[in-house]
Amino acid sequence: MQVWEWVVLDSLVLLVLSLVVLPLVFVARRRWLTRAGGVFELSINDRGGTHPQGWTIGLGRYVDNKLEWFRFFSLRLRPTRCFAREALDVLERRTPHGPEAFALHSGHVIIECRDGGRLVQLAMGDQSVTALLAWLESSPPGSNSHRVV
């Protein structure tokens, strides 16, 4: 075999492995993240506004006094973002409209929040919104009060 044939063969083997192994890695990661339960679909947008760009789909879970967010298509086992309960304030609740609705999961509601001084939009299902509001309102005595709409 000539060198170029080895290169083509190696490339094909690498392509087949990536098409088989990578989806299995994503499935294994999701199972690892959901092993303790309480994981829900959560999309994030740091840009603000109603434009579809900027939305990133992911998974959220509550751990102690933090809301952890994991990017959906990632190999990381640690959260991409963490929101501390005492720094998160809910400002507004709205439904996605126009092209923004196509960037999100069907039936998700957008919650505009302030995380410390930064504005962030969170998109999740109605039941997850209820859980978020309950989690914020049930903060320990003496912690900051949250403005919840």
N, CA, C and O of each residue as an XYZ file, in Angstrom:
596
protein
N       0.835     -1.188      0.000
C       0.000      0.000      0.000
C       0.874      1.244      0.000
O       1.943      1.292      0.609
N       0.381      2.231     -0.699
C       1.109      3.485     -0.745
C       0.697      4.367      0.427
O      -0.291      4.096      1.109
N       1.462      5.413      0.644
C       1.250      6.296      1.786
C      -0.135      6.937      1.738
O      -0.819      6.996      2.759
N      -0.556      7.413      0.577
C      -1.852      8.073      0.505
C      -2.995      7.108      0.805
O      -4.028      7.531      1.324
N      -2.836      5.833      0.495
C      -3.857      4.850      0.820
C      -3.974      4.644      2.327
O      -5.074      4.467      2.852
N      -2.825      4.668      3.026
C      -2.830      4.564      4.486
C      -3.509      5.776      5.107
O      -4.252      5.647      6.080
N      -3.257      6.941      4.550
C      -3.865      8.163      5.071
C      -5.383      8.112      4.905
O      -6.123      8.470      5.821
N      -5.844      7.668      3.739
C      -7.283      7.552      3.499
C      -7.892      6.511      4.430
O      -8.951      6.746      5.011
N      -7.242      5.378      4.575
C      -7.740      4.322      5.451
C      -7.800      4.791      6.898
O      -8.791      4.560      7.590
N      -6.738      5.451      7.355
C      -6.722      5.983      8.719
C      -7.828      7.008      8.921
O      -8.469      7.032      9.972
N      -8.055      7.852      7.928
C      -9.108      8.864      8.019
C     -10.478      8.227      8.106
O     -11.327      8.678      8.875
N     -10.703      7.183      7.327
C     -11.985      6.488      7.368
C     -12.212      5.805      8.716
O     -13.314      5.849      9.262
N     -11.181      5.185      9.241
C     -11.289      4.531     10.551
C     -11.591      5.569     11.623
O     -12.429      5.335     12.494
N     -10.926      6.696     11.568
C     -11.146      7.771     12.536
C     -12.571      8.324     12.421
O     -13.212      8.608     13.433
N     -13.055      8.475     11.208
C     -14.413      8.970     10.991
C     -15.447      7.995     11.545
O     -16.385      8.411     12.223
N     -15.287      6.721     11.268
C     -16.230      5.717     11.761
C     -16.197      5.665     13.290
O     -17.245      5.594     13.932
N     -15.016      5.700     13.862
C     -14.912      5.696     15.325
C     -15.595      6.910     15.944
O     -16.288      6.785     16.954
N     -15.406      8.081     15.346
C     -16.022      9.290     15.902
C     -17.540      9.260     15.758
O     -18.250      9.776     16.622
N     -18.046      8.667     14.688
C     -19.490      8.565     14.504
C     -20.123      7.569     15.464
O     -21.307      7.685     15.779
N     -19.364      6.605     15.928
C     -19.881      5.600     16.851
C     -19.576      5.972     18.296
O     -20.455      5.889     19.154
N     -18.366      6.374     18.569
C     -17.934      6.600     19.948
C     -18.477      7.906     20.519
O     -18.902      7.932     21.674
N     -18.476      8.981     19.748
C     -18.896     10.277     20.268
C     -20.349     10.274     20.769
O     -20.601     10.772     21.866
N     -21.303      9.740     20.020
C     -22.666      9.673     20.577
C     -22.741      8.838     21.854
O     -23.503      9.167     22.763
N     -21.968      7.774     21.931
C     -21.960      6.964     23.151
C     -21.397      7.746     24.332
O     -21.866      7.591     25.460
N     -20.405      8.575     24.083
C     -19.832      9.411     25.142
C     -20.862     10.431     25.629
O     -20.976     10.662     26.833
N     -21.622     11.050     24.701
C     -22.665     12.002     25.098
C     -23.747     11.325     25.937
O     -24.213     11.895     26.924
N     -24.145     10.122     25.555
C     -25.156      9.379     26.314
C     -24.625      9.025     27.704
O     -25.337      9.174     28.697
N     -23.392      8.564     27.776
C     -22.794      8.220     29.071
C     -22.677      9.445     29.967
O     -22.914      9.349     31.171
N     -22.317     10.594     29.402
C     -22.206     11.840     30.182
C     -23.567     12.236     30.744
O     -23.682     12.590     31.917
N     -24.589     12.176     29.905
C     -25.928     12.555     30.382
C     -26.389     11.611     31.486
O     -26.972     12.060     32.473
N     -26.143     10.331     31.340
C     -26.511      9.379     32.393
C     -25.751      9.668     33.679
O     -26.310      9.542     34.769
N     -24.479     10.055     33.568
C     -23.686     10.381     34.751
C     -24.252     11.629     35.435
O     -24.337     11.679     36.662
N     -24.639     12.636     34.640
C     -25.178     13.868     35.214
C     -26.533     13.635     35.894
O     -26.847     14.287     36.890
N     -27.327     12.715     35.361
C     -28.669     12.486     35.893
C     -28.727     11.381     36.938
O     -29.814     11.002     37.375
N     -27.599     10.870     37.337
C     -27.584      9.721     38.251
C     -28.268     10.021     39.583
O     -28.869      9.125     40.176
N     -28.190     11.259     40.065
C     -28.817     11.608     41.332
C     -30.213     12.204     41.141
O     -30.886     12.529     42.120
N     -30.652     12.349     39.892
C     -31.977     12.906     39.611
C     -31.979     14.426     39.670
O     -30.949     15.052     39.922
N     -33.135     15.004     39.438
C     -33.294     16.446     39.557
C     -32.703     17.252     38.419
O     -32.502     18.456     38.573
N     -32.420     16.641     37.290
C     -31.856     17.349     36.142
C     -32.990     17.719     35.197
O     -33.903     16.924     34.973
N     -32.933     18.925     34.644
C     -33.984     19.392     33.756
C     -33.377     20.162     32.588
O     -32.236     20.619     32.660
N     -34.155     20.301     31.505
C     -33.695     21.046     30.332
C     -33.671     22.527     30.667
O     -34.653     23.077     31.168
N     -32.537     23.172     30.386
C     -32.358     24.583     30.705
C     -31.478     25.212     29.640
O     -30.321     24.827     29.474
N     -32.027     26.182     28.920
C     -31.253     26.923     27.925
C     -30.898     28.283     28.497
O     -31.637     28.835     29.312
N     -29.756     28.828     28.064
C     -29.253     30.092     28.597
C     -28.929     31.040     27.453
O     -28.454     30.627     26.395
N     -29.201     32.334     27.693
C     -28.835     33.393     26.759
C     -28.291     34.569     27.553
O     -29.001     35.151     28.372
N     -27.028     34.921     27.312
C     -26.405     36.066     27.986
C     -26.568     37.365     27.215
O     -26.296     38.442     27.747
N     -27.014     37.273     25.958
C     -27.074     38.461     25.108
C     -28.304     39.329     25.364
O     -28.260     40.537     25.135
N     -29.373     38.748     25.824
C     -30.601     39.501     26.038
C     -31.358     39.708     24.741
O     -30.896     39.310     23.672
N     -32.517     40.329     24.836
C     -33.329     40.568     23.658
C     -34.084     39.322     23.232
O     -34.075     38.297     23.913
N     -34.747     39.444     22.070
C     -35.571     38.339     21.580
C     -34.999     37.713     20.325
O     -35.721     37.053     19.578
N     -33.725     37.908     20.084
C     -33.082     37.341     18.906
C     -32.720     35.884     19.198
O     -32.346     35.558     20.324
N     -32.826     35.003     18.195
C     -32.527     33.589     18.454
C     -31.052     33.305     18.699
O     -30.715     32.285     19.301
N     -30.169     34.184     18.248
C     -28.745     33.939     18.488
C     -28.429     34.148     19.959
O     -29.021     34.999     20.622
N     -27.515     33.382     20.443
C     -27.109     33.496     21.834
C     -27.676     32.405     22.718
O     -27.152     32.168     23.807
N     -28.729     31.735     22.285
C     -29.297     30.666     23.100
C     -28.441     29.412     22.988
O     -28.056     29.001     21.893
N     -28.154     28.817     24.126
C     -27.395     27.571     24.184
C     -28.189     26.577     25.014
O     -28.533     26.848     26.164
N     -28.480     25.420     24.421
C     -29.263     24.429     25.154
C     -28.365     23.671     26.123
O     -27.167     23.500     25.898
N     -28.979     23.232     27.190
C     -28.213     22.512     28.191
C     -29.109     21.857     29.222
O     -30.313     21.696     29.022
N     -28.496     21.490     30.314
C     -29.169     20.823     31.421
C     -28.876     21.594     32.698
O     -27.771     22.104     32.884
N     -29.853     21.676     33.564
C     -29.663     22.336     34.849
C     -29.904     21.363     35.982
O     -30.637     20.384     35.839
N     -29.277     21.646     37.105
C     -29.550     20.863     38.314
C     -29.226     21.714     39.534
O     -28.342     22.570     39.494
N     -29.949     21.468     40.608
C     -29.751     22.195     41.854
C     -28.821     21.396     42.745
O     -29.042     20.208     42.981
N     -27.788     22.046     43.237
C     -26.861     21.439     44.179
C     -26.621     22.456     45.287
O     -26.045     23.519     45.054
N     -27.066     22.120     46.488
C     -26.958     23.012     47.640
C     -27.603     24.359     47.300
O     -28.790     24.411     46.980
N     -26.838     25.438     47.364
C     -27.362     26.768     47.085
C     -26.953     27.269     45.713
O     -26.824     28.474     45.498
N     -26.746     26.330     44.771
C     -26.337     26.704     43.416
C     -27.252     26.033     42.403
O     -27.755     24.929     42.613
N     -27.447     26.740     41.300
C     -28.066     26.156     40.115
C     -26.926     25.944     39.131
O     -26.331     26.905     38.642
N     -26.626     24.687     38.843
C     -25.535     24.367     37.922
C     -26.103     24.176     36.525
O     -27.175     23.596     36.349
N     -25.359     24.679     35.521
C     -25.776     24.532     34.138
C     -24.685     23.837     33.344
O     -23.516     24.221     33.400
N     -25.078     22.817     32.608
C     -24.171     22.034     31.778
C     -24.563     22.214     30.316
O     -25.720     22.000     29.954
N     -23.622     22.600     29.484
C     -23.865     22.685     28.047
C     -24.220     21.288     27.546
O     -23.577     20.309     27.925
N     -25.235     21.194     26.702
C     -25.717     19.888     26.249
C     -24.670     19.148     25.416
O     -24.388     17.978     25.674
N     -24.097     19.817     24.429
C     -23.107     19.176     23.567
C     -21.711     19.537     24.058
O     -21.042     20.399     23.489
N     -21.291     18.875     25.107
C     -19.982     19.103     25.700
C     -19.521     17.799     26.334
O     -20.329     16.924     26.644
N     -18.230     17.684     26.517
C     -17.685     16.501     27.175
C     -17.333     16.774     28.634
O     -16.929     15.865     29.360
N     -17.485     18.030     29.063
C     -17.141     18.398     30.439
C     -18.068     17.733     31.443
O     -19.271     17.612     31.208
N     -17.506     17.305     32.556
C     -18.313     16.744     33.635
C     -18.616     17.779     34.707
O     -19.442     17.543     35.588
N     -17.953     18.916     34.632
C     -18.213     20.013     35.554
C     -19.169     21.000     34.898
O     -19.232     21.082     33.671
N     -19.911     21.746     35.704
C     -20.854     22.697     35.115
C     -20.137     23.825     34.367
O     -19.050     24.258     34.750
N     -20.777     24.285     33.294
C     -20.254     25.408     32.525
C     -20.513     26.716     33.265
O     -19.675     27.617     33.258
N     -21.686     26.816     33.908
C     -22.053     28.005     34.670
C     -22.684     27.579     35.987
O     -23.314     26.526     36.075
N     -22.509     28.406     37.002
C     -23.165     28.208     38.291
C     -23.836     29.514     38.690
O     -23.251     30.590     38.571
N     -25.055     29.406     39.160
C     -25.793     30.557     39.642
C     -26.023     30.372     41.132
O     -26.672     29.413     41.551
N     -25.497     31.281     41.928
C     -25.700     31.218     43.373
C     -27.103     31.697     43.704
O     -27.574     32.681     43.134
N     -27.771     31.013     44.618
C     -29.148     31.370     44.969
C     -29.245     32.799     45.470
O     -30.182     33.515     45.117
N     -28.292     33.226     46.288
C     -28.385     34.563     46.878
C     -28.125     35.686     45.874
O     -28.433     36.843     46.160
N     -27.567     35.371     44.707
C     -27.267     36.407     43.712
C     -28.263     36.429     42.553
O     -28.157     37.289     41.678
N     -29.224     35.509     42.525
C     -30.130     35.373     41.392
C     -31.480     36.011     41.707
O     -32.145     35.629     42.670
N     -31.878     36.979     40.897
C     -33.175     37.643     41.028
C     -33.957     37.482     39.737
O     -33.417     37.701     38.653
N     -35.223     37.102     39.842
C     -36.089     36.967     38.679
C     -36.735     38.312     38.403
O     -37.343     38.917     39.286
N     -36.594     38.778     37.155
C     -37.130     40.077     36.788
C     -38.426     39.974     35.988
O     -39.362     40.738     36.222
N     -38.484     39.037     35.052
C     -39.628     38.968     34.151
C     -39.801     37.550     33.630
O     -38.846     36.780     33.529
N     -41.035     37.233     33.305
C     -41.367     35.939     32.692
C     -42.092     36.232     31.387
O     -42.999     37.063     31.349
N     -41.689     35.540     30.302
C     -42.332     35.775     29.010
C     -42.253     34.515     28.158
O     -41.487     33.596     28.450
N     -43.045     34.489     27.120
C     -42.993     33.376     26.173
C     -42.108     33.772     25.002
O     -42.066     34.945     24.632
N     -41.407     32.826     24.419
C     -40.574     33.147     23.249
C     -41.453     33.515     22.060
O     -42.525     32.939     21.874
N     -41.000     34.474     21.253
C     -41.772     34.845     20.077
C     -40.863     35.009     18.872
O     -39.664     35.256     18.994
N     -41.473     34.862     17.709
C     -40.733     34.992     16.456
C     -39.712     33.877     16.301
O     -39.942     32.747     16.734
N     -38.581     34.201     15.681
C     -37.559     33.174     15.439
C     -36.917     32.635     16.714
O     -36.308     31.565     16.703
N     -37.056     33.371     17.803
C     -36.504     32.910     19.085
C     -37.133     31.580     19.508
O     -36.473     30.752     20.137
N     -38.394     31.377     19.166
C     -39.094     30.149     19.550
C     -38.471     28.918     18.900
O     -38.559     27.819     19.448
N     -37.844     29.091     17.740
C     -37.231     27.950     17.051
C     -35.871     27.581     17.658
O     -35.370     26.483     17.414
N     -35.278     28.466     18.433
C     -33.978     28.201     19.049
C     -34.124     27.456     20.372
O     -33.131     27.009     20.945
N     -35.359     27.320     20.858
C     -35.601     26.729     22.177
C     -36.446     25.470     22.050
O     -37.057     25.210     21.013
N     -36.466     24.702     23.122
C     -37.338     23.528     23.177
C     -38.790     23.977     23.155
O     -39.126     25.053     23.649
N     -39.629     23.161     22.590
C     -41.051     23.456     22.512
C     -41.648     23.559     23.912
O     -41.370     22.729     24.778
N     -42.469     24.580     24.126
C     -43.148     24.742     25.407
C     -42.334     25.427     26.484
O     -42.811     25.557     27.611
N     -41.134     25.866     26.185
C     -40.323     26.529     27.204
C     -40.742     27.978     27.404
O     -41.217     28.639     26.480
N     -40.559     28.448     28.605
C     -40.851     29.809     29.011
C     -39.517     30.486     29.307
O     -38.588     29.846     29.800
N     -39.425     31.776     29.007
C     -38.185     32.515     29.241
C     -38.311     33.309     30.537
O     -39.279     34.040     30.747
N     -37.318     33.148     31.392
C     -37.237     33.872     32.650
C     -36.033     34.807     32.549
O     -34.898     34.355     32.399
N     -36.287     36.095     32.630
C     -35.185     37.065     32.616
C     -34.752     37.286     34.057
O     -35.570     37.575     34.930
N     -33.446     37.144     34.290
C     -32.906     37.214     35.645
C     -31.718     38.158     35.704
O     -31.131     38.527     34.687
N     -31.393     38.529     36.911
C     -30.151     39.245     37.176
C     -29.321     38.341     38.067
O     -29.747     37.966     39.159
N     -28.147     37.998     37.597
C     -27.206     37.170     38.343
C     -26.106     38.091     38.834
O     -25.151     38.370     38.109
N     -26.239     38.561     40.059
C     -25.323     39.592     40.527
C     -25.654     40.862     39.756
O     -26.747     41.406     39.909
N     -24.733     41.340     38.936
C     -24.984     42.518     38.117
C     -25.267     42.204     36.665
O     -25.571     43.110     35.890
N     -25.175     40.938     36.275
C     -25.342     40.545     34.863
C     -26.763     40.094     34.588
O     -27.374     39.390     35.392
N     -27.282     40.510     33.438
C     -28.581     40.025     32.990
C     -28.398     38.717     32.245
O     -27.468     38.571     31.451
N     -29.278     37.773     32.498
C     -29.236     36.474     31.836
C     -30.671     36.000     31.630
O     -31.550     36.256     32.453
N     -30.887     35.310     30.526
C     -32.196     34.729     30.259
C     -32.095     33.220     30.391
O     -31.162     32.600     29.881
N     -33.062     32.641     31.077
C     -33.134     31.198     31.257
C     -34.423     30.712     30.612
O     -35.481     31.307     30.819
N     -34.349     29.649     29.839
C     -35.541     29.070     29.224
C     -35.722     27.648     29.734
O     -34.797     26.837     29.706
N     -36.939     27.363     30.202
C     -37.235     26.053     30.769
C     -38.736     25.806     30.698
O     -39.509     26.713     30.389
N     -39.137     24.585     30.983
C     -40.545     24.225     30.996
C     -41.269     24.829     32.187
O     -40.637     25.286     33.139
N     -42.608     24.831     32.131
C     -43.420     25.423     33.205
C     -43.139     24.800     34.568
O     -43.046     25.514     35.566
N     -43.001     23.475     34.620
C     -42.731     22.815     35.902
C     -41.362     23.213     36.447
O     -41.185     23.344     37.658
N     -40.405     23.401     35.561
C     -39.070     23.820     35.994
C     -39.081     25.261     36.484
O     -38.325     25.617     37.388
N     -39.940     26.098     35.889
C     -40.082     27.482     36.368
C     -40.630     27.470     37.786
O     -40.136     28.192     38.653
N     -41.645     26.654     38.023
C     -42.212     26.541     39.367
C     -41.151     26.081     40.363
O     -41.068     26.605     41.473
N     -40.347     25.107     39.967
C     -39.279     24.613     40.844
C     -38.248     25.704     41.113
O     -37.786     25.850     42.245
N     -37.880     26.475     40.084
C     -36.908     27.563     40.261
C     -37.433     28.599     41.245
O     -36.714     29.015     42.153
N     -38.685     29.018     41.069
C     -39.255     30.027     41.962
C     -39.352     29.507     43.394
O     -39.083     30.249     44.339
N     -39.729     28.251     43.562
C     -39.798     27.663     44.907
C     -38.411     27.583     45.530
O     -38.247     27.846     46.721
N     -37.412     27.219     44.727
C     -36.032     27.122     45.220
C     -35.539     28.491     45.670
O     -34.894     28.606     46.712
N     -35.838     29.532     44.890
C     -35.408     30.881     45.257
C     -36.113     31.376     46.513
O     -35.486     31.984     47.381
N     -37.418     31.118     46.613
C     -38.184     31.603     47.760
C     -37.880     30.839     49.041
O     -38.143     31.335     50.137
N     -37.331     29.643     48.913
C     -37.058     28.843     50.106
C     -35.632     29.005     50.602
O     -35.095     28.119     51.268
N     -35.022     30.128     50.281
C     -33.648     30.353     50.742
C     -33.612     30.429     52.262
O     -34.608     30.787     52.890
N     -32.478     30.097     52.850
C     -32.372     30.074     54.314
C     -32.657     31.438     54.927
O     -32.435     32.463     54.283
N     -33.152     31.463     56.177
C     -33.418     32.734     56.853
C     -32.144     33.578     56.935
O     -31.045     33.061     57.136
N     -32.323     34.872     56.775
C     -31.187     35.779     56.877
C     -30.471     36.014     55.564
O     -29.616     36.896     55.484
N     -30.796     35.252     54.534
C     -30.155     35.484     53.230
C     -30.907     36.592     52.515
O     -31.973     37.020     52.958
N     -30.352     37.047     51.419
C     -30.979     38.115     50.642
C     -32.359     37.688     50.174
O     -32.582     36.532     49.815
N     -33.288     38.652     50.186
C     -34.609     38.347     49.632
C     -34.534     38.496     48.125
O     -33.755     39.297     47.608
N     -35.338     37.729     47.429
C     -35.309     37.714     45.975
C     -36.543     38.396     45.421
O     -37.654     38.206     45.916
N     -36.333     39.177     44.406
C     -37.449     39.777     43.691
C     -37.926     38.735     42.681
O     -37.213     38.407     41.733
N     -39.125     38.225     42.889
C     -39.659     37.181     42.028
C     -40.964     37.676     41.438
O     -41.842     38.146     42.162
N     -41.094     37.570     40.111
C     -42.329     38.002     39.441
C     -43.314     36.861     39.435
O     -44.423     37.005     38.921
